Amino acid sequence: MKTEQELVAMNPKEFWKMVRRGEWELPTIQPCEDYLKAGLCIIPKEYAVDFLTFCHRNPRPGPIIDITDVGSPHPHISPEADLRTDLPKYNVLVDGELKEQVTDINRLWRDDLVGFLLGCGVPLDTVLRDHGVDFVPHHALHISNIPCKPAGRFNGPLSVGLRLFKSTQDIVRAVQISSRMPFTHGAPVHIGDPSAIGIENIYKGEIVAVPEPESPPEELLTPVFWACGCTLELAAKQAKIPLMITQTPAHMFITDRLTQELIGS
């Protein structure tokens, strides 16, 4: 078993092999810290244009990093990877409903499938810390009352994640930095009062909930909300796509591109 330091410093190609061998089925937040991580959405070609249009019209939750060729499980951004095996856990949705969670999708792969790699917010945490921004990570995921722009049969509300900040200065820095990182959902969609976007309790997320602290924090913390890629899965569920395969939440694909290479691109 690798140590925490070894996981953080691991090369993605080594990590893909470890996942293929069934040696890692946990979330991918920790491993390969310096490398870009991505959400995954695999759908039949028949629905790909509408899905692409939905992402284009809603770039905050759906920043597209890569699109595979039809029938190919190999992303252009990391051609040695295999999207059928190199994520620790997948959600399989049939007609908009979660049917199963699996650790590889070889038996489900078809020649008409298209894979979308989509930006995720995990790399932003590392970049904010590297720039001295003081914040408290918060892993709840919510469904807001902010509507997305529809495309074909894809539509639905915006899902959001958040981080907590002590100072206005750190919020300003976080906005400046994240606005240069569209592949991690860009700038925040809301700052402050959660109820303004339909959230009554920041700990009780409809997608992912986290335990509430036993005592309130000593300092007043301001919630800052970013768009979340779970928006796309919500839209696909509502559209009742016959087959859709995504990463299980927090089990992102790890590319072999350094996050730092893409800042400002």
KATAMO-V386933 format. One record per backbone hydrogen bond with DSSP energy under -1.0 kcal/mol. CO is the residue of the C=O (numbers start at 0). NH is the residue of the N-H. If there is no record, write none. Layout:
co=CO nh=NH
co=CO nh=NH
//
This chain:
co=2 nh=6
co=3 nh=7
co=4 nh=8
co=6 nh=31
co=7 nh=32
co=10 nh=14
co=11 nh=15
co=12 nh=16
co=13 nh=17
co=14 nh=18
co=15 nh=19
co=16 nh=20
co=17 nh=22
co=18 nh=21
co=31 nh=34
co=33 nh=258
co=35 nh=254
co=37 nh=252
co=38 nh=117
co=40 nh=115
co=41 nh=244
co=42 nh=113
co=43 nh=46
co=44 nh=47
co=46 nh=50
co=47 nh=51
co=48 nh=52
co=49 nh=53
co=50 nh=54
co=51 nh=55
co=52 nh=56
co=53 nh=57
co=57 nh=61
co=62 nh=118
co=65 nh=116
co=68 nh=71
co=72 nh=82
co=77 nh=80
co=81 nh=84
co=81 nh=85
co=83 nh=104
co=88 nh=247
co=89 nh=101
co=90 nh=245
co=91 nh=98
co=91 nh=99
co=92 nh=243
co=93 nh=96
co=96 nh=93
co=99 nh=91
co=101 nh=89
co=109 nh=112
co=111 nh=44
co=112 nh=70
co=113 nh=42
co=114 nh=67
co=115 nh=40
co=116 nh=64
co=116 nh=65
co=117 nh=38
co=121 nh=124
co=122 nh=126
co=123 nh=127
co=124 nh=128
co=125 nh=129
co=126 nh=130
co=127 nh=132
co=128 nh=131
co=135 nh=163
co=140 nh=206
co=140 nh=207
co=141 nh=159
co=145 nh=157
co=150 nh=153
co=153 nh=150
co=155 nh=147
co=157 nh=143
co=158 nh=227
co=159 nh=141
co=160 nh=225
co=162 nh=223
co=163 nh=135
co=164 nh=221
co=166 nh=170
co=167 nh=171
co=168 nh=172
co=169 nh=173
co=170 nh=174
co=171 nh=175
co=172 nh=176
co=173 nh=177
co=174 nh=178
co=176 nh=179
co=177 nh=180
co=179 nh=263
co=180 nh=183
co=180 nh=185
co=181 nh=184
co=189 nh=224
co=192 nh=195
co=193 nh=196
co=193 nh=198
co=194 nh=197
co=196 nh=144
co=202 nh=204
co=202 nh=209
co=207 nh=140
co=221 nh=164
co=222 nh=191
co=223 nh=162
co=224 nh=188
co=224 nh=189
co=225 nh=160
co=227 nh=230
co=228 nh=231
co=229 nh=233
co=230 nh=234
co=231 nh=235
co=232 nh=236
co=233 nh=237
co=234 nh=238
co=235 nh=240
co=240 nh=95
co=243 nh=92
co=244 nh=41
co=245 nh=90
co=247 nh=250
co=249 nh=27
co=252 nh=37
co=256 nh=35
co=258 nh=261
co=261 nh=264
//
